[in-house]
Amino acid sequence: MNSSEELTFSEKKTRQVLYGIIGRKISESRKSSRRKLEGISKKLNISTDILKKIEAGLVEDIDESIPITGFIRSFAKITNTDISEEIEKLQFDYTIPQKPKSIYQQVPTIKASKILIVFLLSFSFLLITLYILSLSEKKNDKILSLNSSVQIDEDFKDDYFIDQIDMQKEVRQNEKKIKLQEADDSYFEILFLEETWIEIYSLDNSLVQSGLYKIGDTLNFVFENAESDFFIKSGNLGGFQIFFKDEFFAPFGYSGEVNKGFYLKEKISKLQNMRL
């Protein structure tokens, strides 16, 4: 097997493990908050089949054309799951270290054999010394571990119960926040599934928000009154969804498509009529 094949295999196995960890964490968070896949599917506009595969860590079975990283970030966000460490590892640039040069390439051929002999003798002596030291350290470590094992068990129990109490409080707070947002018709949220440039204007043509946003980022807005509305321009109409009145609305165009802008309420009304 050549180097590229070894790299591909190693990276594939690593990603499988990371996706498995991500799926388990999201599943545990969702179940602890007693949220159903059907409700989350409706909010994110993502099929329950894809959500199940994410929770099972079977990301390789999902169509490659789907922006899976964005879906995972959205799923993690709505279930309040911290997967930042796993996402960072998935984006790590795996490389294979180069083999060290042979000793015969570093020194003249005539002196190579003598240097090799001296190196082997020195290395053997070092191994013997380390082995003797390790035997001594193992005895000391065993004594220390016996003395501290009881205290460690007690500390672990205390930390576990504290963590459980904090987790239950956070779940109740998040459930209350979600219910308040779903009941408020004056609230809407933009959730980014791809890297997207967007500009938001008020009815008086004042710039409210603009910038380049990454996968998983969100923007929140509030209508001041019933006549309020927002005008949206984007450089990637397929890169975001809008959550309004307990529903997710998308798509507003194709991935990478640029538009001249649209009024939010008018656009959502058209999408609702198309669904009917």
C-alpha positions in Angstrom: 0.0 0.0 0.0 1.5 3.4 -1.0 1.5 6.5 1.2 -1.6 8.1 -0.4 -3.6 4.9 0.2 -2.5 4.8 3.9 -3.4 8.4 4.4 -6.8 7.9 2.8 -7.6 4.9 5.0 -6.3 6.6 8.2 -8.3 9.7 7.5 -11.4 7.8 6.7 -11.3 5.8 9.9 -10.6 8.9 12.0 -13.6 10.7 10.4 -15.8 7.7 11.1 -14.9 7.8 14.8 -15.5 11.6 15.0 -18.9 11.4 13.2 -19.8 8.6 15.6 -19.0 10.8 18.6 -20.9 13.8 17.1 -23.9 11.6 16.5 -23.9 10.2 20.0 -23.6 13.6 21.6 -26.4 15.1 19.5 -28.7 12.1 20.2 -28.1 12.3 24.0 -28.8 16.1 24.0 -31.9 15.7 22.0 -33.3 12.8 24.1 -32.4 14.6 27.4 -34.5 17.6 26.3 -37.3 15.2 25.1 -37.4 16.6 21.6 -38.7 14.5 18.7 -36.9 14.1 15.3 -40.1 15.1 13.5 -40.3 18.5 15.2 -36.6 19.2 14.6 -37.0 18.1 10.9 -39.8 20.6 10.5 -37.8 23.4 12.0 -34.6 22.7 10.1 -36.3 21.6 6.8 -34.1 18.5 6.9 -35.5 15.0 6.5 -35.8 12.7 9.5 -33.8 10.1 7.5 -30.8 12.4 7.3 -31.1 13.4 11.0 -31.2 9.7 12.0 -28.1 9.0 10.0 -26.3 11.9 11.7 -27.2 10.6 15.1 -26.0 7.1 14.1 -22.7 8.4 12.8 -23.5 7.1 9.3 -22.6 10.3 7.5 -20.9 8.4 4.6 -24.4 7.1 3.6 -25.7 10.6 3.0 -25.6 12.1 -0.6 -22.3 13.9 -1.2 -24.2 16.9 -2.8 -25.8 17.7 0.6 -24.0 20.3 2.7 -23.6 17.8 5.6 -21.3 20.0 7.7 -24.0 22.7 7.7 -26.7 20.3 8.6 -24.6 18.8 11.5 -24.0 22.3 12.8 -27.7 23.2 12.6 -28.7 20.0 14.3 -26.1 20.5 17.1 -27.3 24.2 17.6 -31.0 23.4 17.9 -30.2 20.6 20.4 -27.7 22.8 22.3 -24.8 20.3 21.7 -21.2 21.4 21.8 -19.3 19.7 19.0 -16.7 22.4 18.3 -13.8 20.1 19.3 -15.0 17.4 16.9 -15.6 19.8 14.0 -12.1 21.2 14.5 -10.6 17.7 14.3 -12.6 17.0 11.2 -11.0 20.0 9.5 -7.5 18.9 10.6 -5.0 18.6 7.7 -3.7 15.0 8.0 -0.2 14.5 6.7 2.3 11.6 6.9 5.7 12.5 8.3 8.6 11.9 6.0 10.9 9.0 6.7 14.3 10.1 8.2 17.2 9.9 6.0 19.3 6.8 6.2 22.5 7.2 8.2 24.4 6.2 5.1 23.1 9.3 3.4 24.3 11.6 6.2 27.9 10.5 6.6 30.5 9.2 4.3 30.3 5.5 3.4 33.6 4.6 5.0 32.6 5.9 8.4 29.0 4.7 8.3 29.6 1.2 9.8 31.6 2.6 12.8 29.0 5.2 13.6 26.2 2.6 13.4 28.0 0.3 15.9 28.5 3.2 18.4 24.9 4.3 18.0 23.6 0.7 18.6 25.7 0.3 21.7 24.6 3.7 23.1 21.0 3.0 22.4 21.2 -0.4 24.0 22.6 1.1 27.2 19.9 3.7 27.2 17.2 1.1 26.9 18.6 -0.9 29.9 18.8 2.3 32.0 15.2 3.3 31.2 13.9 -0.2 31.9 15.5 -0.2 35.4 14.0 3.2 36.1 10.6 2.2 34.9 10.5 -0.8 37.3 11.2 1.6 40.2 8.5 4.1 39.1 5.9 1.3 38.7 6.3 0.3 42.3 5.9 3.9 43.5 2.9 4.5 41.3 1.2 1.3 42.5 1.5 2.4 46.2 0.2 5.9 45.4 -2.7 4.6 43.4 -3.8 2.3 46.2 -3.8 5.3 48.7 -5.7 7.7 46.4 -8.3 5.4 44.7 -10.9 5.8 47.5 -10.7 9.6 47.4 -10.9 9.7 43.6 -14.0 7.6 43.6 -15.7 10.0 46.1 -14.7 13.1 44.0 -16.0 11.5 40.9 -19.4 10.8 42.5 -19.7 14.4 43.7 -18.8 15.9 40.3 -21.2 13.5 38.5 -24.3 14.6 40.6 -23.4 18.3 40.2 -23.1 17.9 36.5 -26.5 16.2 36.3 -28.2 19.0 38.3 -26.6 21.7 36.0 -27.6 19.8 32.9 -31.3 19.5 34.0 -31.4 23.3 34.8 -30.0 24.1 31.3 -32.5 21.9 29.6 -35.4 23.5 31.3 -34.1 27.0 30.5 -33.6 26.1 26.8 -37.1 24.6 26.6 -38.6 27.8 28.0 -36.6 30.0 25.6 -37.7 27.9 22.6 -41.4 28.1 23.6 -41.2 31.8 24.0 -39.6 32.2 20.5 -42.1 29.9 18.8 -45.1 31.8 20.3 -43.8 35.3 19.2 -44.8 36.2 15.7 -42.7 39.3 15.8 -39.5 37.3 15.9 -37.5 35.7 13.0 -34.1 34.1 12.7 -31.7 33.5 9.7 -29.7 30.3 9.9 -26.7 29.9 7.5 -26.1 26.5 5.9 -23.3 27.7 3.7 -20.8 30.6 3.7 -23.0 33.5 2.6 -22.8 37.3 2.1 -26.0 39.0 3.2 -27.4 42.5 3.8 -30.5 43.4 5.8 -32.3 46.7 5.4 -35.3 48.2 7.2 -38.3 49.8 5.4 -36.7 53.2 5.5 -33.7 51.7 3.5 -31.4 51.8 6.5 -28.7 49.1 6.7 -29.5 46.9 9.7 -26.9 44.1 9.3 -24.4 43.0 6.7 -21.4 40.7 6.5 -20.0 37.3 5.4 -21.4 34.6 7.6 -20.1 31.0 8.0 -21.9 27.7 8.3 -23.9 27.5 11.6 -24.0 31.3 12.2 -27.4 32.9 13.0 -29.0 36.3 12.9 -32.0 37.3 15.0 -34.5 40.2 14.2 -37.7 41.6 15.7 -40.6 43.3 14.0 -41.3 46.5 15.9 -44.9 46.5 14.8 -47.3 44.8 12.3 -46.3 47.1 9.5 -42.5 46.4 10.0 -40.6 44.5 7.3 -37.1 43.8 6.2 -35.4 43.9 2.8 -32.8 41.1 2.2 -30.0 41.0 -0.3 -27.7 37.9 -0.6 -24.8 36.6 -2.6 -25.9 33.0 -2.1 -29.6 32.4 -2.1 -29.2 28.7 -1.4 -27.0 29.3 1.6 -29.5 30.2 4.4 -33.0 29.4 5.8 -35.4 31.7 7.7 -37.3 30.6 10.8 -40.6 32.6 11.2 -43.9 31.8 12.9 -42.7 28.3 14.0 -41.7 27.4 10.4 -38.5 27.2 8.4 -38.6 28.8 4.9 -36.2 27.8 2.1 -34.9 27.7 -0.5 -34.8 31.3 -1.8 -32.7 30.3 -4.8 -29.8 28.1 -5.9 -26.4 27.8 -4.1 -24.2 30.7 -5.2 -27.2 32.6 -6.9 -27.1 36.4 -6.4 -30.3 38.4 -6.2 -31.4 42.1 -6.2 -33.2 41.6 -3.0 -36.7 40.8 -1.6 -39.0 41.8 1.2 -39.2 39.1 3.9 -43.0 39.0 4.5 -43.9 39.2 0.8 -41.4 36.3 0.0 -42.6 34.1 2.9 -46.2 34.7 1.8 -45.4 33.5 -1.8 -43.6 30.4 -0.4 -46.6 29.6 1.8 -49.0 29.8 -1.2 -46.7 27.5 -3.3 -46.9 24.9 -0.5 -50.7 25.1 -0.7 
